Amino acid sequence: MSELVTEKDLVRARGDAVFRQHLMTDNLERLLDALKRLRNAADPGPESARQLREGVDLAVVLAERLQKSVHHRGPQAT
């Protein structure tokens, strides 16, 4: 998923647990990629440090929600 989340995506995610999980996973991956780029920036400053902290906090929240989603749905057939 290369685009930002749309209203249509949010509506669908409310009613489709599998889509919601994919949406959260894709966005967690995008967030982690952005954090890596920010961490490796040539000129890190106080604003970058603040953004890194906020990004890490958000990544933790997304990861926790993904874990709860997987545990709530139970084991998946392979």
DSSP file (Angstrom, degrees, kcal/mol; ACC not computed):
  #  RESIDUE AA STRUCTURE BP1 BP2  ACC     N-H-->O    O-->H-N    N-H-->O    O-->H-N    TCO  KAPPA ALPHA  PHI   PSI    X-CA   Y-CA   Z-CA
    1    1 A M              0   0    0      0, 0.0     4,-0.1     0, 0.0    29,-0.1   0.000 360.0 360.0 360.0 111.9    0.0    0.0    0.0
    2    2 A S        +     0   0    0      2,-0.1     2,-0.2    28,-0.0     0, 0.0   0.581 360.0  75.0-101.7 -11.6    1.8    3.1   -1.2
    3    3 A E  S    S-     0   0    0      1,-0.1     3,-0.1     3,-0.0     2,-0.0  -0.561  88.9 -95.0 -98.6 163.1   -1.0    5.7   -0.7
    4    4 A L        -     0   0    0     -2,-0.2     2,-0.2     1,-0.1    -1,-0.1  -0.329  55.5 -84.9 -67.8 160.0   -2.3    7.2    2.5
    5    5 A V        -     0   0    0     -4,-0.1     2,-0.2     1,-0.1    -1,-0.1  -0.482  48.6-149.2 -69.6 133.4   -5.3    5.6    4.0
    6    6 A T     >  -     0   0    0     -2,-0.2     4,-2.1     1,-0.1     5,-0.1  -0.532  26.8-108.7 -98.7 167.6   -8.5    6.9    2.5
    7    7 A E  H  > S+     0   0    0      1,-0.2     4,-2.4     2,-0.2     5,-0.2   0.877 122.2  56.5 -60.2 -37.7  -12.0    7.3    4.1
    8    8 A K  H  > S+     0   0    0      1,-0.2     4,-2.4     2,-0.2    -1,-0.2   0.902 105.8  50.5 -61.5 -41.2  -13.1    4.4    2.0
    9    9 A D  H  > S+     0   0    0      2,-0.2     4,-2.7     1,-0.2    -1,-0.2   0.916 110.0  50.0 -61.8 -43.4  -10.3    2.3    3.6
   10   10 A L  H  X S+     0   0    0     -4,-2.1     4,-1.5     2,-0.2    -2,-0.2   0.903 110.3  49.4 -64.2 -41.3  -11.4    3.3    7.0
   11   11 A V  H  X S+     0   0    0     -4,-2.4     4,-0.8     1,-0.2     3,-0.2   0.933 113.6  46.3 -62.1 -45.9  -15.0    2.4    6.4
   12   12 A R  H >X S+     0   0    0     -4,-2.4     4,-1.4     1,-0.2     3,-0.9   0.893 108.5  56.2 -64.4 -39.4  -14.0   -1.0    5.0
   13   13 A A  H 3< S+     0   0    0     -4,-2.7     7,-0.3     1,-0.3    -1,-0.2   0.817  98.8  61.8 -64.3 -30.4  -11.6   -1.6    7.9
   14   14 A R  H 3< S+     0   0    0     -4,-1.5    -1,-0.3    -3,-0.2    -2,-0.2   0.822 117.1  28.7 -65.1 -29.5  -14.4   -1.1   10.4
   15   15 A G  H << S+     0   0    0     -3,-0.9     2,-0.5    -4,-0.8    -1,-0.2   0.514 114.3  62.7-109.6  -5.9  -16.4   -4.0    9.0
   16   16 A D     X  -     0   0    0     -4,-1.4     4,-2.5     1,-0.1    -1,-0.2  -0.896  55.8-171.8-128.1 101.2  -13.6   -6.3    7.7
   17   17 A A  H  > S+     0   0    0     -2,-0.5     4,-2.2     1,-0.2     5,-0.1   0.856  87.7  51.3 -62.6 -37.8  -11.2   -7.7   10.3
   18   18 A V  H  > S+     0   0    0      2,-0.2     4,-2.2     1,-0.2    -1,-0.2   0.933 112.3  46.1 -66.5 -45.0   -8.8   -9.2    7.7
   19   19 A F  H  > S+     0   0    0      1,-0.2     4,-2.8     2,-0.2    -2,-0.2   0.908 111.1  53.8 -62.4 -41.3   -8.6   -5.9    5.8
   20   20 A R  H  X S+     0   0    0     -4,-2.5     4,-2.5    -7,-0.3    -2,-0.2   0.908 108.5  49.0 -59.9 -43.1   -8.1   -4.0    9.0
   21   21 A Q  H  X S+     0   0    0     -4,-2.2     4,-2.5     2,-0.2    -1,-0.2   0.917 112.5  47.5 -64.6 -42.9   -5.2   -6.3   10.0
   22   22 A H  H  X S+     0   0    0     -4,-2.2     4,-2.9     2,-0.2     5,-0.2   0.904 111.3  52.0 -63.3 -40.8   -3.6   -5.8    6.6
   23   23 A L  H  X S+     0   0    0     -4,-2.8     4,-2.2     2,-0.2    -2,-0.2   0.924 112.1  44.9 -61.8 -46.1   -4.1   -2.1    6.8
   24   24 A M  H  X S+     0   0    0     -4,-2.5     4,-2.3     2,-0.2    -2,-0.2   0.907 113.9  50.1 -65.7 -41.1   -2.4   -1.9   10.2
   25   25 A T  H  X S+     0   0    0     -4,-2.5     4,-2.3     2,-0.2    -2,-0.2   0.937 111.5  47.7 -62.8 -47.3    0.4   -4.1    9.1
   26   26 A D  H  X S+     0   0    0     -4,-2.9     4,-2.1     1,-0.2    -1,-0.2   0.910 114.1  46.9 -60.4 -42.8    1.1   -2.1    5.9
   27   27 A N  H  X S+     0   0    0     -4,-2.2     4,-2.3    -5,-0.2    -1,-0.2   0.831 108.9  54.0 -72.4 -31.4    1.0    1.2    7.9
   28   28 A L  H  X S+     0   0    0     -4,-2.3     4,-2.6     2,-0.2    -1,-0.2   0.917 109.4  49.1 -65.1 -42.4    3.3   -0.2   10.6
   29   29 A E  H  X S+     0   0    0     -4,-2.3     4,-2.2     2,-0.2    -2,-0.2   0.909 111.5  49.0 -62.5 -42.1    5.8   -1.2    7.9
   30   30 A R  H  X S+     0   0    0     -4,-2.1     4,-2.2     2,-0.2    -1,-0.2   0.909 111.6  49.8 -62.7 -42.0    5.6    2.3    6.3
   31   31 A L  H  X S+     0   0    0     -4,-2.3     4,-2.4     2,-0.2    -2,-0.2   0.923 110.3  49.4 -63.7 -45.0    6.1    3.9    9.8
   32   32 A L  H  X S+     0   0    0     -4,-2.6     4,-2.1     1,-0.2    -1,-0.2   0.893 110.3  51.0 -63.1 -39.4    9.1    1.7   10.5
   33   33 A D  H  X S+     0   0    0     -4,-2.2     4,-2.2     2,-0.2    -1,-0.2   0.915 110.5  49.1 -61.9 -42.9   10.7    2.6    7.1
   34   34 A A  H  X S+     0   0    0     -4,-2.2     4,-2.4     1,-0.2    -2,-0.2   0.884 109.6  52.1 -65.0 -38.2   10.1    6.3    7.8
   35   35 A L  H  X S+     0   0    0     -4,-2.4     4,-2.6     2,-0.2    -1,-0.2   0.890 108.0  51.6 -65.7 -38.5   11.7    6.0   11.3
   36   36 A K  H  X S+     0   0    0     -4,-2.1     4,-1.9     2,-0.2    -2,-0.2   0.927 111.1  47.6 -62.4 -44.5   14.8    4.3    9.7
   37   37 A R  H  < S+     0   0    0     -4,-2.2    -2,-0.2     1,-0.2    -1,-0.2   0.916 113.5  47.8 -63.2 -41.9   15.1    7.2    7.2
   38   38 A L  H >< S+     0   0    0     -4,-2.4     3,-1.3     1,-0.2    -2,-0.2   0.903 110.1  51.9 -65.5 -41.4   14.7    9.7   10.0
   39   39 A R  H 3< S+     0   0    0     -4,-2.6    -1,-0.2     1,-0.3    -2,-0.2   0.859 112.2  46.5 -62.7 -35.6   17.3    8.0   12.2
   40   40 A N  T 3< S+     0   0    0     -4,-1.9    -1,-0.3    -5,-0.2    -2,-0.2   0.303  83.2 133.4 -91.3   9.1   19.8    7.9    9.4
   41   41 A A    <   -     0   0    0     -3,-1.3    -3,-0.1    -4,-0.2    -4,-0.0  -0.270  61.3-129.0 -61.8 146.8   19.3   11.6    8.4
   42   42 A A  S    S+     0   0    0      1,-0.3    -1,-0.1     2,-0.0    -4,-0.0   0.810 100.0  35.3 -68.0 -31.1   22.5   13.6    8.0
   43   43 A D  S    S-     0   0    0      2,-0.0    -1,-0.3     5,-0.0     2,-0.2  -0.598  74.7-176.7-127.7  71.2   21.4   16.4   10.3
   44   44 A P        +     0   0    0      0, 0.0    -5,-0.0     0, 0.0    -6,-0.0  -0.489  13.3 169.1 -70.7 135.6   19.4   15.1   13.2
   45   45 A G     >  -     0   0    0     -2,-0.2     4,-2.1     1,-0.0     5,-0.2  -0.647  52.7 -76.1-130.8-171.5   18.1   17.9   15.5
   46   46 A P  H  > S+     0   0    0      0, 0.0     4,-2.1     0, 0.0     5,-0.1   0.857 128.9  53.5 -60.7 -35.6   15.7   18.3   18.4
   47   47 A E  H  > S+     0   0    0      2,-0.2     4,-2.5     1,-0.2     5,-0.2   0.900 108.1  50.2 -66.4 -39.8   12.7   18.1   16.0
   48   48 A S  H  > S+     0   0    0      2,-0.2     4,-2.5     1,-0.2    -1,-0.2   0.907 109.3  51.3 -63.6 -41.4   14.0   14.8   14.5
   49   49 A A  H  X S+     0   0    0     -4,-2.1     4,-2.3     2,-0.2    -2,-0.2   0.910 110.7  48.7 -62.3 -41.9   14.4   13.4   18.0
   50   50 A R  H  X S+     0   0    0     -4,-2.1     4,-2.4     1,-0.2    -2,-0.2   0.921 111.8  48.7 -63.4 -43.7   10.8   14.4   18.9
   51   51 A Q  H  X S+     0   0    0     -4,-2.5     4,-2.7     1,-0.2    -2,-0.2   0.879 109.6  52.8 -65.2 -37.7    9.5   12.8   15.7
   52   52 A L  H  X S+     0   0    0     -4,-2.5     4,-2.7     2,-0.2     5,-0.2   0.934 110.0  48.0 -61.9 -45.4   11.4    9.6   16.4
   53   53 A R  H  X S+     0   0    0     -4,-2.3     4,-2.4     1,-0.2    -2,-0.2   0.931 113.8  46.5 -61.4 -45.4    9.9    9.4   19.9
   54   54 A E  H  X S+     0   0    0     -4,-2.4     4,-2.4     1,-0.2    -1,-0.2   0.907 113.1  50.1 -63.3 -41.4    6.4   10.0   18.6
   55   55 A G  H  X S+     0   0    0     -4,-2.7     4,-2.5     2,-0.2    -2,-0.2   0.898 110.4  49.0 -64.3 -41.1    7.0    7.5   15.8
   56   56 A V  H  X S+     0   0    0     -4,-2.7     4,-2.2     2,-0.2    -1,-0.2   0.915 110.5  51.2 -65.3 -42.4    8.2    4.8   18.1
   57   57 A D  H  X S+     0   0    0     -4,-2.4     4,-2.0    -5,-0.2    -2,-0.2   0.926 112.3  46.6 -59.4 -44.3    5.3    5.4   20.4
   58   58 A L  H  X S+     0   0    0     -4,-2.4     4,-2.7     1,-0.2    -2,-0.2   0.896 109.5  53.9 -65.3 -40.6    2.9    5.0   17.5
   59   59 A A  H  X S+     0   0    0     -4,-2.5     4,-2.6     1,-0.2    -1,-0.2   0.891 108.0  50.6 -61.3 -39.4    4.7    1.9   16.2
   60   60 A V  H  X S+     0   0    0     -4,-2.2     4,-2.5     2,-0.2    -1,-0.2   0.921 110.3  49.2 -64.7 -43.7    4.3    0.3   19.7
   61   61 A V  H  X S+     0   0    0     -4,-2.0     4,-2.4     2,-0.2    -2,-0.2   0.936 112.8  47.3 -61.2 -46.6    0.5    1.1   19.7
   62   62 A L  H  X S+     0   0    0     -4,-2.7     4,-2.4     1,-0.2    -2,-0.2   0.921 112.0  50.0 -61.8 -43.5    0.1   -0.4   16.2
   63   63 A A  H  X S+     0   0    0     -4,-2.6     4,-2.4     1,-0.2    -1,-0.2   0.905 110.7  49.8 -62.5 -41.5    2.1   -3.5   17.1
   64   64 A E  H  X S+     0   0    0     -4,-2.5     4,-2.5     2,-0.2    -1,-0.2   0.914 111.0  49.3 -63.4 -42.2    0.0   -4.0   20.2
   65   65 A R  H  X S+     0   0    0     -4,-2.4     4,-2.3     1,-0.2    -2,-0.2   0.896 110.4  51.0 -64.5 -39.1   -3.2   -3.7   18.3
   66   66 A L  H  X S+     0   0    0     -4,-2.4     4,-2.4     2,-0.2    -2,-0.2   0.924 110.3  49.3 -63.2 -43.4   -2.0   -6.2   15.7
   67   67 A Q  H  X S+     0   0    0     -4,-2.4     4,-2.6     1,-0.2     5,-0.2   0.920 111.9  48.1 -62.5 -43.6   -1.1   -8.7   18.4
   68   68 A K  H  X S+     0   0    0     -4,-2.5     4,-2.5     1,-0.2    -1,-0.2   0.891 110.8  52.4 -62.9 -38.9   -4.6   -8.3   20.0
   69   69 A S  H  X S+     0   0    0     -4,-2.3     4,-1.9     2,-0.2    -2,-0.2   0.919 111.6  45.1 -63.3 -44.5   -6.2   -8.7   16.6
   70   70 A V  H  X S+     0   0    0     -4,-2.4     4,-1.3     1,-0.2    -2,-0.2   0.916 115.5  46.6 -66.5 -43.4   -4.3  -11.9   15.9
   71   71 A H  H  < S+     0   0    0     -4,-2.6    -2,-0.2     1,-0.2    -1,-0.2   0.865 111.7  51.8 -67.3 -35.8   -5.0  -13.3   19.4
   72   72 A H  H  < S+     0   0    0     -4,-2.5    -1,-0.2    -5,-0.2    -2,-0.2   0.879 111.7  45.8 -67.9 -38.3   -8.7  -12.3   19.2
   73   73 A R  H  < S-     0   0    0     -4,-1.9    -1,-0.2    -5,-0.2    -2,-0.2   0.698 105.4-142.3 -80.2 -19.1   -9.2  -14.1   15.9
   74   74 A G     <  -     0   0    0     -4,-1.3    -1,-0.2    -5,-0.1    -2,-0.1  -0.196  45.2 -20.1  83.9-179.8   -7.3  -17.2   17.0
   75   75 A P        -     0   0    0      0, 0.0     2,-0.3     0, 0.0    -4,-0.0  -0.312  66.6-133.4 -64.2 143.0   -5.0  -19.4   15.0
   76   76 A Q        -     0   0    0      1,-0.0     2,-0.2     2,-0.0    -2,-0.0  -0.741  19.0-112.0 -98.0 144.3   -5.3  -19.1   11.2
   77   77 A A              0   0    0     -2,-0.3    -1,-0.0     1,-0.1     0, 0.0  -0.494 360.0 360.0 -71.0 142.3   -5.5  -22.1    8.9
   78   78 A T              0   0    0     -2,-0.2    -1,-0.1     0, 0.0    -2,-0.0   0.407 360.0 360.0-106.0 360.0   -2.4  -22.5    6.7
